[in-house]
Amino acid sequence: MRSISHTYIYNGKQVLENHAVVLVVRLADDYRYSIFKSQAAEPTGDKWTIIGSDATLRTVETVADAEGHPVPFADVLMEHLHVSDVNALSDALAGYTFASHVGKAVLHPLAATF
């Protein structure tokens, strides 16, 4: 596991090292927010094209199969990880996170819905 030893933030005038940005907001009841570090995600080489998702909850529901048809992401993951049920899938995914690439450099953490 890689350790992150420095952070760099540009404040419009200078680059600050080892500082943080704190954002305090109030969200409507239908929305939720969670803290994440996109730099903590490392690609495994496994890729799926997201077809169905919920941007508010940052969840993935369906991905494209080889023909481009939507299939439940949980089914794809169970086949990929060689498990037969959702409980085994949850165990197999311990220690993993999901992220989507936006461009080439930005990762946004997601959750799979089972």
C-alpha positions as a printed NumPy array, in Angstrom:
array([[  0.   ,   0.   ,   0.   ],
       [  1.33 ,   3.391,  -1.003],
       [  1.626,   6.143,   1.605],
       [  0.816,   9.71 ,   0.664],
       [  3.437,  11.937,   2.239],
       [  2.69 ,  15.385,   0.807],
       [ -0.298,  17.417,  -0.338],
       [ -0.084,  20.48 ,  -2.547],
       [ -2.838,  23.068,  -2.921],
       [ -2.745,  26.181,  -5.092],
       [ -4.709,  29.016,  -3.453],
       [ -4.613,  31.407,  -6.404],
       [ -1.359,  33.019,  -5.285],
       [  0.999,  30.3  ,  -4.108],
       [  1.357,  26.55 ,  -3.724],
       [  0.888,  25.413,  -0.135],
       [  2.382,  22.127,   1.028],
       [  0.699,  19.822,   3.575],
       [ -2.428,  21.96 ,   3.938],
       [ -6.049,  20.919,   3.587],
       [ -9.256,  22.408,   2.258],
       [-12.297,  22.059,   4.485],
       [-15.751,  22.576,   3.031],
       [-18.803,  22.821,   5.269],
       [-22.14 ,  22.588,   3.466],
       [-25.73 ,  21.781,   4.275],
       [-27.361,  19.407,   1.802],
       [-31.01 ,  18.745,   1.101],
       [-32.372,  15.611,   2.822],
       [-32.372,  13.637,  -0.45 ],
       [-28.595,  14.028,  -0.869],
       [-25.65 ,  12.62 ,   0.99 ],
       [-21.956,  13.392,   0.96 ],
       [-18.988,  11.318,   1.995],
       [-15.319,  12.124,   2.247],
       [-13.027,  10.403,  -0.187],
       [ -9.441,  10.576,  -1.364],
       [ -9.223,   9.98 ,  -5.101],
       [ -5.445,   9.596,  -4.93 ],
       [ -5.922,   6.465,  -2.814],
       [ -7.344,   4.496,  -5.775],
       [ -4.933,   2.431,  -7.84 ],
       [ -6.101,   0.874, -11.133],
       [ -6.217,  -2.932, -11.275],
       [ -6.562,  -3.062, -15.05 ],
       [-10.178,  -4.256, -14.857],
       [-12.554,  -1.969, -16.746],
       [-16.296,  -1.828, -17.317],
       [-18.418,   0.746, -19.119],
       [-21.092,   2.139, -16.801],
       [-24.594,   2.109, -18.315],
       [-26.818,   2.718, -15.27 ],
       [-25.844,   4.73 , -12.216],
       [-27.076,   7.157,  -9.596],
       [-24.974,  10.33 ,  -9.55 ],
       [-26.435,  11.497,  -6.239],
       [-25.551,   8.306,  -4.374],
       [-22.468,   7.639,  -6.554],
       [-23.58 ,   4.055,  -7.202],
       [-23.234,   1.815, -10.25 ],
       [-26.188,  -0.389, -11.125],
       [-25.461,  -1.702, -14.62 ],
       [-22.471,  -1.978, -16.94 ],
       [-22.192,  -2.877, -20.629],
       [-21.639,  -6.485, -21.656],
       [-19.535,  -7.402, -24.711],
       [-22.422,  -6.449, -27.033],
       [-23.063,  -3.156, -25.227],
       [-26.235,  -4.314, -23.444],
       [-26.795,  -3.328, -19.791],
       [-26.211,  -6.082, -17.235],
       [-26.304,  -5.857, -13.433],
       [-22.878,  -4.884, -12.141],
       [-23.175,  -7.335,  -9.241],
       [-23.636, -10.217, -11.716],
       [-20.568,  -9.136, -13.684],
       [-18.487,  -8.856, -10.516],
       [-19.624, -12.253,  -9.225],
       [-18.57 , -13.868, -12.5  ],
       [-15.287, -11.923, -12.592],
       [-14.405, -12.835,  -8.982],
       [-15.704, -16.434,  -9.273],
       [-18.264, -16.187,  -6.47 ],
       [-21.894, -17.304,  -6.513],
       [-23.785, -14.966,  -4.189],
       [-23.848, -11.394,  -2.907],
       [-22.434, -12.298,   0.527],
       [-19.422, -13.964,  -1.075],
       [-19.084, -10.971,  -3.395],
       [-19.036,  -8.575,  -0.446],
       [-16.295, -10.658,   1.17 ],
       [-14.291, -10.821,  -2.078],
       [-14.479,  -7.035,  -2.471],
       [-13.121,  -6.281,   1.017],
       [-10.227,  -3.882,   0.614],
       [-11.293,  -2.73 ,  -2.851],
       [-12.987,   0.449,  -3.99 ],
       [-14.427,   1.46 ,  -7.345],
       [-13.623,   4.595,  -9.275],
       [-14.539,   6.044, -12.635],
       [-12.045,   7.772, -14.852],
       [-12.98 ,  11.261, -15.969],
       [-10.454,  12.145, -18.622],
       [ -7.137,  10.506, -17.831],
       [ -6.26 ,  11.828, -14.406],
       [ -9.314,  12.158, -12.152],
       [-10.881,   9.282, -10.258],
       [-14.231,   9.509,  -8.482],
       [-15.066,   6.795,  -5.951],
       [-18.264,   4.867,  -6.597],
       [-20.204,   2.097,  -4.928],
       [-21.724,  -0.944,  -6.566],
       [-25.34 ,  -1.668,  -5.67 ],
       [-26.097,  -5.321,  -4.887]])
